[in-house]
């Protein structure tokens, strides 16, 4: 349950930075919107931000 020690905002920010740090702002916003929409729709997600960004294969920054 260590994932819950970090806020949802922090997980989203870290994911955006991993996916699009050097990209234009519009692309960073797009990644954030994808995270939000997947969580909201429970698309490849359990409905939480952390569950969305850490779902295997969804965001390359978290792939092992």
C-alpha positions in Angstrom: 0.0 0.0 0.0 3.0 2.3 -0.2 1.6 3.8 -3.4 -1.0 5.6 -1.3 1.7 7.5 0.6 2.1 9.6 -2.5 -0.7 11.9 -3.6 -2.7 11.3 -6.8 -1.4 14.7 -8.0 2.2 13.6 -7.6 1.6 10.3 -9.5 0.0 12.3 -12.3 2.8 14.9 -12.4 5.5 12.3 -12.4 3.8 10.4 -15.2 3.4 13.5 -17.3 7.1 14.4 -16.8 8.2 10.9 -17.8 6.0 10.9 -20.9 6.3 14.4 -22.1 8.8 16.5 -20.1 10.6 17.9 -23.1 7.4 18.3 -25.2 5.3 21.4 -25.7 2.8 22.3 -23.0 -0.1 21.1 -25.2 1.4 17.6 -25.2 1.9 17.6 -21.4 -1.7 18.7 -21.0 -2.8 15.9 -23.4 -1.0 13.2 -21.2 -2.7 14.6 -18.1 -6.1 14.5 -19.8 -5.5 10.8 -20.9 -4.7 10.0 -17.2 -7.8 11.8 -16.0 -10.1 10.2 -18.7 -8.8 6.7 -18.2 -9.3 6.9 -14.4 -12.8 8.4 -14.8 -13.9 5.8 -17.4 -12.0 3.0 -15.6 -10.4 2.3 -18.9 -7.3 0.1 -18.2 -7.7 1.4 -14.7 -9.2 0.7 -11.3 -10.6 4.2 -11.3 -7.8 5.8 -9.3 -4.9 7.9 -10.6 -2.3 5.6 -9.2 -4.1 2.6 -10.5 -4.2 4.2 -13.9 -0.6 5.3 -14.2 0.9 2.1 -12.8 -1.3 -0.3 -14.9 1.1 -2.4 -16.8 1.9 -1.2 -20.3 -0.1 2.0 -20.1 2.7 4.6 -19.5 6.2 3.9 -20.6 7.8 5.6 -17.7 6.5 3.0 -15.3 7.2 -0.1 -17.5 9.8 -2.4 -16.1 
